């Protein structure tokens, strides 16, 4: 069968490439054409457009590149019709993908599948109308999405979480000791506090300085190591690291770092879930300017109690979230001190809750489960 996939960012490229490999195992005649990235290209098939040509984040960048965005949409629509695949598989990236879904549904008989659902449970819940109208099957990687969509009379498929797959695969391949890790990276043998300050420049600018200031009292007993974000240059981090703060930046080693860290400060996102899967205690830190206003808007606009995936999956506060006006130097120090010591009650409780969350997520195999269900559904059409 012929599969047309569309992703708009690096994480989508990763998850889609794993899905493609799993589809090949289920369908020996699988052909792929896609808007994607280098990982998908390595999995095989034809790359029509790279996601780097699509990814515009924020109101102003989107406004400035509207002509390019619409042009890429037109290219995508025409290419789908010309190639006439057996299915279009959309991966996250709802601003672009829901428009494509609408077009495909109106103008073709090609089924539309969505892998990694738009997060309409957090905000923009009105998009459920478009999804019910334009998406034939939705494959979720977050268990709490099943009852959410069921509440809208739209049954979906929970297939497991690909982060579980990625961390599980890494752990099976890596038996690295702490001594080897610090030696290969030229680090001292002090216990490590990891800093994951976000993947975008604005997140790093807003979060890293306060994180570093909060950690000064811990420096006598611990070393600080920043997980450098993909595509970010060390010189950008240097702007926010003072001369009085000894800190190391490691690029391309986030999993290795989380495996060895004693604790972590993590800006919200997939990284919070990955940190939990490595059983590393964490404090979630997400500072924004005009914090009180953001905190007010969060209560009025967001439909969920938490921002971190760990707490959302567990449906309770497993990790402390310091967001907007609650993220202060004193609060970071206080919360970190409760989980940093090996036998502390806060640390023990958090690790126990991590285990419970992992049970909710289920075992590894998300890509295989998704691929198997997709092929089954297509064959039964």
Steps between C-alpha positions, in 0.01 A plus 500: 500500500596864453536719811522881493628649829518864611705630795607852592779471756789288628298291747251414227786395272622259771161346576399480133826329404441233765142460378625456141736222603218329686269536198766331283495202734120477472483576126778368279373711208501829694592815305551837665481861390515777757546850631756414768865491597830319483394209723201428278720523193734244658203269556432504125268671254478840333546826692287770336569783748720517808329601824756779542323674211169476688581574864398852596420546869327799657257761370747738334711238315182334370362836388823589318510167318132456415568495125758222541270302732209518253730410212623190688139402573416527130804290407399237756137484386594467133764238573257285700243508219763423234655206694161369618616306810299237684509718813621839621661482844526830688745529791426773757555853350126587506510852354618359165371144516137572583482719187639213295250261659213732407617518137556125464158422648320748273678419176603132510394162634840445668467414872669734748673357807644718779796370704580700815182692553473880510495606866151645487441384859732783611350773285322554166247234591282634218727311257315181593243590233767502229652175625167317509419627152837454327696227683399137450717345774699659782792324673587638842825474698352637825254278692294786645403604145279191463230610749532862379413410140244243615326787677464659158360179348818441304671166576877491452782245526755519783818332370751571776756779525806518269706662778473169686635329187790745464608488864456123518718452190765735639515319833540163328795630297668709770649351813729800555624564854507841664881481505517438125251778426690768692836379368397511134358852543785641709279552805588476869351214702247708692132398473324673210204734489373510140349814349256462209409862435288454188553455129430855383704817548226682689458210743875490570512878543209496744590191703875438508614810697257434784585131507871576533443762769287256699768231483785703645457357854521146356831551318721394791362146484372468142607589146265663249466363148278653231343278234561705186195519273527374141593775258601738780853640517711503815554874454129560557513327839813700588293819504314377807778326690688729738871472570424395857300191396706194400280309257558259211287477183461163328339473156344183364524322836170573673417135568853426623475802729158410640619146565778631724344810660406505867217748428389739225339836438284459192308746287164345422452286191582147393820535705301473824370159393843382383654611831241296690565195281866518605382509865670836553324720759413841354356844553307642205598861434324725250551871550326758285513879515190669649453185706187606690318581177608169344390316815158667476464417129610143564211451742253654255621344171665164575261210554744288704627509858867438410752590231747212536429169329603313815220656703250482215557126452491433876204736546661637815796717600792258486757769416485856624414750228644848544326698228480871424476692829578193718840447337735688729855438616381418852234256376747315277743461790227385735353240264839365389614461861200273564604245234879523465602286798505124436271396786281811521127437527425723201744311278374157604139601444575649156678185385205288617261722304725471192448122517124546518508738204699248296231239566240743364706569185541130432794309351720594205378435147298810402622509139432129448154524654412803289630342179319172565168676562541726196571210262210300646259790452618567145470136396146488639381811317 
